[in-house]
Amino acid sequence: MKRFVQCVALCACLSTAVGAQQVPAPPEKHGSSWVVHYGKWLAAAAAIGFTVLGAQEHNKSNDVYSGLLDLCREDDSNCVLTTNGTYVDPTAEEMYQSSLSYDRRARARLIAGQAMLLLCAGLFVADLRHKGPENIPVHFDPVARTAGVTLRF
């Protein structure tokens, strides 16, 4: 109970100290360029598109690999490996290589989707620096390198 009272007292002191400070006026809002403003949505759409394409390639890889497993379950001789790790049966080897190919394509598309998501986040932040919403109580001045927080009770 004593710690709770101390915590409440500390919060009250901090809130009055923060409220008493002079909050710098928010910087003038300059509109961001149309590249940033609309590019963030394009990057978001590209992230979704690459992720969907990656998931489709992954599903194709799973289908082909399931077919390879079915081929191996039918007859064990279909899945005998040579000394260098390839399948003796050309059909099994073709299915295995096809599965690897789909996996590589899925990986590339998923990485591209993550890169687009990172770009999208950067563009959203860049757009907020130029045109922040009024309901966020944080003020940032990149030129003066100052920041302020407004608290309202």
TILUMDREN-390440 format. One record per residue (C-alpha): z, y, x. Coordinates in Angstrom, 3 decimals, decimal comma. Example, Ala and Ser with C-alpha at 12.3 -4.5 7.8 and 13.67 -1.06 7.14 Angstrom:
<nodes>
7,800:-4,500:12,300 $
7,140:-1,060:13,670 $
</nodes>
This chain:
<nodes>
0,000:0,000:0,000 $
0,822:2,316:2,876 $
-2,623:1,764:4,404 $
-4,273:2,506:1,067 $
-2,450:5,846:0,784 $
-3,417:6,676:4,385 $
-7,053:5,813:3,659 $
-7,095:8,007:0,535 $
-5,510:10,891:2,448 $
-8,039:10,526:5,266 $
-10,936:10,519:2,799 $
-9,593:13,631:1,095 $
-9,273:15,430:4,436 $
-12,755:14,436:5,498 $
-14,284:15,446:2,185 $
-12,743:18,914:2,343 $
-13,772:19,267:5,994 $
-17,325:18,254:5,223 $
-17,394:20,437:2,105 $
-16,142:23,445:4,081 $
-18,877:23,146:6,686 $
-21,937:25,308:6,427 $
-24,731:22,988:5,385 $
-28,001:24,073:6,954 $
-30,733:24,897:4,518 $
-33,289:22,144:4,209 $
-36,459:22,782:6,149 $
-39,435:24,148:4,320 $
-41,342:21,346:2,741 $
-44,813:21,070:4,079 $
-47,051:18,602:2,410 $
-47,865:15,591:4,506 $
-51,431:14,831:5,280 $
-53,397:12,796:2,792 $
-53,689:10,031:5,410 $
-49,926:9,574:5,453 $
-49,498:10,116:1,730 $
-52,137:7,621:0,615 $
-52,175:5,479:3,748 $
-48,705:4,146:2,988 $
-49,986:2,644:-0,255 $
-53,060:1,242:1,460 $
-50,836:-0,337:4,119 $
-48,587:-1,803:1,398 $
-51,605:-3,300:-0,370 $
-52,897:-4,695:2,922 $
-49,477:-6,236:3,656 $
-49,475:-7,945:0,274 $
-53,084:-9,072:0,685 $
-52,591:-10,531:4,160 $
-49,428:-12,307:3,029 $
-51,198:-13,852:0,038 $
-54,113:-14,948:2,240 $
-51,680:-16,426:4,765 $
-49,927:-18,371:2,019 $
-53,274:-19,735:0,804 $
-54,217:-20,887:4,310 $
-50,785:-22,486:4,681 $
-51,287:-24,368:1,400 $
-54,707:-25,597:2,591 $
-53,108:-26,812:5,804 $
-50,435:-28,660:3,837 $
-53,065:-30,270:1,594 $
-55,123:-31,500:4,540 $
-52,033:-32,768:6,369 $
-50,867:-34,564:3,214 $
-54,286:-36,225:3,091 $
-53,817:-37,299:6,712 $
-50,418:-38,782:5,864 $
-51,934:-40,632:2,900 $
-54,632:-42,006:5,218 $
-51,939:-43,199:7,619 $
-49,905:-44,805:4,825 $
-52,956:-46,760:3,635 $
-53,522:-48,359:7,008 $
-51,503:-47,892:10,204 $
-54,596:-48,479:12,351 $
-56,056:-45,182:11,082 $
-53,341:-43,245:12,901 $
-53,336:-44,887:16,317 $
-53,266:-42,288:19,095 $
-55,076:-42,413:22,405 $
-53,367:-41,710:25,721 $
-54,363:-38,021:25,573 $
-52,822:-37,599:22,063 $
-55,931:-37,633:19,874 $
-56,492:-39,997:16,964 $
-58,761:-43,002:17,511 $
-60,099:-42,720:13,963 $
-62,525:-39,743:13,841 $
-61,637:-38,980:10,205 $
-57,939:-38,715:11,040 $
-58,690:-36,542:14,071 $
-60,910:-34,265:11,995 $
-58,201:-33,901:9,346 $
-55,584:-33,141:12,012 $
-57,768:-30,500:13,706 $
-58,583:-28,977:10,321 $
-54,861:-28,751:9,531 $
-54,216:-27,033:12,885 $
-57,064:-24,600:12,228 $
-55,657:-23,638:8,834 $
-52,218:-23,196:10,412 $
-53,596:-20,846:13,082 $
-55,395:-18,797:10,449 $
-52,255:-18,664:8,297 $
-50,175:-17,522:11,272 $
-52,659:-14,773:12,139 $
-52,757:-13,509:8,551 $
-48,976:-13,572:8,191 $
-48,549:-11,653:11,445 $
-51,122:-9,115:10,231 $
-49,189:-8,834:6,963 $
-45,962:-8,152:8,853 $
-47,705:-5,551:11,013 $
-49,034:-3,829:7,890 $
-45,537:-3,891:6,398 $
-44,164:-2,240:9,540 $
-46,930:0,369:9,386 $
-46,163:0,922:5,703 $
-42,471:1,526:6,463 $
-43,393:3,982:9,213 $
-45,718:5,869:6,901 $
-43,048:6,047:4,195 $
-40,621:7,522:6,719 $
-43,285:9,950:7,965 $
-43,968:11,022:4,390 $
-40,249:11,574:3,753 $
-39,976:13,827:6,799 $
-42,550:16,151:5,303 $
-41,715:15,859:1,634 $
-38,306:14,389:0,928 $
-37,048:13,814:-2,577 $
-34,490:16,319:-3,791 $
-31,961:13,730:-4,940 $
-31,176:12,481:-1,412 $
-28,255:14,505:-0,012 $
-29,390:14,281:3,615 $
-31,084:17,210:5,308 $
-32,924:16,723:8,586 $
-34,509:19,407:10,735 $
-36,686:17,735:13,389 $
-37,328:21,007:15,233 $
-33,683:21,972:15,666 $
-32,617:18,311:15,808 $
-29,849:18,846:13,298 $
-28,802:16,862:10,288 $
-26,471:17,560:7,414 $
-24,941:15,706:4,498 $
-24,056:17,312:1,178 $
-21,236:15,783:-0,845 $
-20,664:16,675:-4,489 $
-17,728:15,659:-6,617 $
</nodes>
